[in-house]
Amino acid sequence: MTARPAEPLIGFRGVGKTFQVEGRTVEAVREVELEVRRGEFITLVGPSGCGKSTLLNMTAGLFSPSVGEVRYSGRPVTGINQATGYMTQNDHLLPWRTVAANIQVPLEIRGRPRSEMRDKVAELMELVGLAGFERSYPAQLSGGMRKRVALARLLAYDPETLLLDEPFAALDAQLRVNMQVELLRLSRQLGKTVLFVTHDLDEAAALCDRCVVFSPRPGMVRRVLDSPLPRERDLLRLRRDPRWQEMAAELWDLITPMLASREERAE
């Protein structure tokens, strides 16, 4: 007897979303069909304004689709999805709190005992490479270290799925690669599912198990590319890997005509 395929963790079924903006209707995404398997690292790319962040927001339950359905673990998302954790470009660290106190915010919200919070924060700081900086304040940290604090705080929720919206966009090239390495390592080690929005096509090709390419607004799924790279990969040596080079080039070939057409319309 043939085993039935596993239910996808996340499913977008005919999803569309429109917004009212200054008295006019803006269609963000249209007819999105996409399934995400448990433990996958999915990168989302496409021109600005094509609805990538909108899909993350609907997965988190921050708002509902106008048409279609978003499903999580087999059930429609009808409210805040507590199985997800969200991280954006801004780290939103509390400047008056130490590193340790910032990380423990989710644990405080959940009313965890003080001893449990102390142990969990120590574990997370070790996990993200911040041990020894417990009493430092955000203003005393580099950009990369601030991102590590934000990532540790996100993991304190222990979400099943990480929703990441250009989290490393503000970092310089070297810090960005370092954070990519850490994120990929942690997501694999902890068994997290990841939806990662980026405008950096090289980053998208480096991190993904699959990369979803969207058309200009209204965003529709144009292509889904499977990564030719193994799940365990050395991001520091990818620039020499012809498989990564080929995928990055294919993404550029898909995106470049979209950017050119937008410029022509703007003129």
C-alpha positions as CSV (number, residue, x, y, z in Angstrom):
1,M,0.0,0.0,0.0
2,T,1.4,3.4,-1.0
3,A,1.9,5.8,1.9
4,R,0.0,9.1,1.6
5,P,2.2,12.2,1.3
6,A,2.6,14.2,4.5
7,E,0.2,17.2,5.0
8,P,2.2,20.4,4.2
9,L,2.8,22.5,7.3
10,I,1.8,25.7,5.5
11,G,-0.6,25.9,2.5
12,F,-1.7,28.9,0.4
13,R,-4.8,27.9,-1.6
14,G,-5.9,30.4,-4.2
15,V,-4.9,33.2,-1.9
16,G,-5.5,36.8,-2.9
17,K,-5.3,40.0,-0.8
18,T,-6.4,43.5,-1.6
19,F,-6.1,46.7,0.5
20,Q,-7.8,50.0,0.5
21,V,-5.1,52.7,0.2
22,E,-6.2,56.4,0.1
23,G,-9.5,55.5,-1.4
24,R,-8.2,53.1,-4.0
25,T,-8.0,49.3,-4.1
26,V,-4.6,47.8,-4.3
27,E,-4.3,44.1,-5.1
28,A,-1.2,42.8,-3.3
29,V,-1.2,39.1,-4.3
30,R,-3.4,37.0,-6.6
31,E,-4.2,33.3,-6.9
32,V,-1.2,32.2,-4.8
33,E,-0.8,28.4,-4.7
34,L,2.1,27.2,-2.5
35,E,2.8,24.4,-0.1
36,V,5.6,24.4,2.5
37,R,6.8,21.2,4.0
38,R,7.8,20.9,7.7
39,G,11.5,21.8,8.1
40,E,11.9,23.5,4.8
41,F,13.9,26.7,4.3
42,I,11.9,28.7,1.7
43,T,13.2,32.0,0.3
44,L,10.7,34.5,-1.3
45,V,12.0,36.9,-4.0
46,G,10.4,39.3,-6.4
47,P,10.1,43.0,-7.2
48,S,9.3,45.5,-4.4
49,G,5.6,45.6,-3.6
50,C,4.8,42.1,-5.0
51,G,3.2,40.9,-1.7
52,K,6.0,38.8,-0.2
53,S,5.6,40.4,3.2
54,T,1.8,40.1,2.9
55,L,2.2,36.4,2.7
56,L,4.2,36.4,5.9
57,N,1.6,38.5,7.6
58,M,-1.2,36.1,6.6
59,T,0.8,33.1,7.8
60,A,1.2,34.9,11.2
61,G,-2.5,35.6,11.2
62,L,-2.0,39.3,11.4
63,F,-4.7,39.6,8.7
64,S,-6.8,37.3,6.6
65,P,-6.8,36.8,2.8
66,S,-9.4,38.5,0.8
67,V,-10.0,35.3,-1.2
68,G,-8.7,31.8,-0.8
69,E,-7.3,30.2,2.4
70,V,-4.1,30.0,4.4
71,R,-3.7,26.7,6.2
72,Y,-1.3,25.9,9.0
73,S,-0.7,22.3,10.2
74,G,-3.9,21.3,8.4
75,R,-6.2,24.0,9.8
76,P,-7.2,27.4,8.4
77,V,-5.4,30.4,10.0
78,T,-8.2,32.4,11.5
79,G,-6.3,34.4,14.1
80,I,-2.9,35.1,15.5
81,N,-0.8,32.0,14.7
82,Q,1.2,31.3,17.8
83,A,3.3,28.6,16.1
84,T,5.1,31.3,14.2
85,G,7.7,33.9,15.2
86,Y,8.4,37.1,13.2
87,M,11.7,39.0,12.6
88,T,12.0,42.1,10.5
89,Q,14.9,44.5,9.4
90,N,14.5,46.4,12.7
91,D,15.7,44.4,15.7
92,H,13.3,46.3,18.0
93,L,15.6,45.7,21.0
94,L,14.6,47.6,24.2
95,P,17.5,50.1,24.8
96,W,17.0,50.2,28.6
97,R,17.3,46.4,28.9
98,T,20.5,44.3,29.0
99,V,21.0,41.6,26.4
100,A,19.8,39.0,28.8
101,A,16.7,41.0,29.8
102,N,15.9,41.6,26.1
103,I,16.0,37.9,25.3
104,Q,13.8,36.9,28.3
105,V,10.9,39.2,27.2
106,P,8.9,36.3,25.6
107,L,9.4,34.2,28.7
108,E,8.2,37.0,30.9
109,I,5.1,37.3,28.8
110,R,4.4,33.6,29.2
111,G,4.9,33.9,33.0
112,R,7.8,31.4,33.2
113,P,9.4,31.0,36.6
114,R,12.5,33.1,37.2
115,S,14.9,30.1,37.4
116,E,13.5,28.7,34.1
117,M,14.0,32.1,32.4
118,R,17.6,32.3,33.7
119,D,18.5,28.9,32.4
120,K,16.7,29.4,29.0
121,V,18.4,32.7,28.4
122,A,21.8,31.2,29.2
123,E,21.1,28.4,26.8
124,L,20.1,30.8,24.0
125,M,23.0,33.1,24.5
126,E,25.3,30.1,24.1
127,L,23.4,28.9,21.1
128,V,23.8,32.2,19.2
129,G,27.3,33.0,20.3
130,L,26.6,35.8,22.8
131,A,27.9,34.2,26.0
132,G,29.7,36.8,28.1
133,F,27.5,39.7,26.9
134,E,24.6,39.2,29.3
135,R,25.0,42.6,31.0
136,S,25.7,44.6,27.8
137,Y,23.1,47.0,26.5
138,P,22.1,47.3,22.8
139,A,23.9,50.6,22.3
140,Q,27.2,48.8,23.2
141,L,26.7,46.1,20.5
142,S,27.7,45.8,16.9
143,G,25.0,45.4,14.2
144,G,25.7,41.7,13.9
145,M,25.5,41.2,17.7
146,R,22.2,43.1,17.9
147,K,20.8,40.7,15.2
148,R,22.0,37.7,17.3
149,V,20.1,39.1,20.3
150,A,17.0,39.6,18.2
151,L,17.3,36.0,16.9
152,A,17.8,34.6,20.4
153,R,14.7,36.5,21.5
154,L,12.7,35.1,18.6
155,L,13.9,31.6,19.5
156,A,12.8,32.1,23.1
157,Y,9.2,31.8,21.9
158,D,10.2,28.4,20.5
159,P,8.1,29.0,17.4
160,E,7.7,26.1,15.0
161,T,8.1,28.4,12.0
162,L,10.3,31.5,11.6
163,L,9.0,34.3,9.4
164,L,11.9,36.5,8.5
165,D,11.4,39.7,6.5
166,E,14.7,40.9,5.1
167,P,16.3,40.5,8.6
168,F,19.9,41.1,7.4
169,A,19.3,43.8,4.8
170,A,21.0,46.6,6.9
171,L,24.2,44.6,7.6
172,D,27.4,44.9,5.7
173,A,28.5,42.1,3.4
174,Q,30.7,40.2,5.9
175,L,28.2,40.5,8.8
176,R,25.4,39.4,6.5
177,V,27.2,36.2,5.6
178,N,28.0,35.5,9.2
179,M,24.3,35.8,10.2
180,Q,23.3,33.7,7.2
181,V,25.6,31.0,8.5
182,E,24.2,31.2,12.0
183,L,20.6,31.2,10.8
184,L,21.0,28.2,8.6
185,R,22.8,26.3,11.3
186,L,20.2,27.1,14.0
187,S,17.2,26.4,11.7
188,R,18.7,22.9,10.8
189,Q,19.8,22.2,14.4
190,L,16.4,23.1,15.9
191,G,14.3,21.7,13.1
192,K,12.6,25.0,12.3
193,T,10.6,25.8,9.1
194,V,11.6,29.1,7.6
195,L,9.9,31.6,5.3
196,F,12.6,34.2,4.4
197,V,11.9,37.3,2.3
198,T,14.9,38.9,0.6
199,H,15.7,41.2,-2.3
200,D,19.2,39.7,-2.4
201,L,19.1,37.0,-5.0
202,D,22.5,35.6,-4.0
203,E,21.3,35.3,-0.4
204,A,18.1,33.6,-1.6
205,A,20.1,31.0,-3.6
206,A,22.5,30.4,-0.7
207,L,20.0,29.7,2.0
208,C,17.0,28.0,0.4
209,D,15.8,24.5,0.0
210,R,13.4,26.1,-2.5
211,C,13.1,29.6,-3.8
212,V,9.7,31.1,-4.8
213,V,9.8,33.8,-7.4
214,F,6.9,36.3,-7.6
215,S,5.7,38.5,-10.4
216,P,5.3,42.2,-10.0
217,R,2.2,43.3,-8.1
218,P,-0.3,41.7,-7.9
219,G,2.2,39.1,-6.8
220,M,1.7,35.6,-8.4
221,V,4.0,32.7,-8.1
222,R,6.1,32.8,-11.3
223,R,8.5,30.0,-10.6
224,V,9.6,27.7,-7.7
225,L,13.2,26.6,-8.0
226,D,14.6,23.6,-6.1
227,S,18.1,24.2,-4.7
228,P,20.8,22.0,-6.3
229,L,22.8,22.4,-3.0
230,P,22.9,19.8,-0.2
231,R,21.0,20.6,3.0
232,E,24.3,20.9,4.8
233,R,26.3,23.4,3.0
234,D,29.3,25.7,3.6
235,L,28.0,29.2,2.9
236,L,31.5,30.7,3.2
237,R,32.7,28.7,0.1
238,L,29.6,29.0,-2.1
239,R,31.1,31.7,-4.3
240,R,33.2,28.9,-5.9
241,D,30.4,26.4,-6.2
242,P,29.0,26.2,-9.8
243,R,25.7,24.9,-8.6
244,W,25.1,28.1,-6.5
245,Q,26.4,30.2,-9.4
246,E,23.9,28.6,-11.8
247,M,20.9,29.1,-9.5
248,A,21.8,32.7,-8.7
249,A,22.2,33.4,-12.4
250,E,18.8,31.8,-13.1
251,L,17.2,34.0,-10.4
252,W,18.7,37.1,-12.0
253,D,17.5,36.0,-15.4
254,L,13.9,35.7,-14.0
255,I,13.9,39.0,-12.1
256,T,15.8,41.3,-14.5
257,P,12.9,41.5,-17.1
258,M,10.5,42.3,-14.3
259,L,12.6,45.2,-13.2
260,A,13.1,46.5,-16.7
261,S,9.3,46.4,-17.4
262,R,8.7,48.4,-14.2
263,E,11.1,51.1,-15.3
264,E,9.4,51.3,-18.7
265,R,6.0,51.7,-17.0
266,A,7.4,54.4,-14.7
267,E,8.6,56.4,-17.7
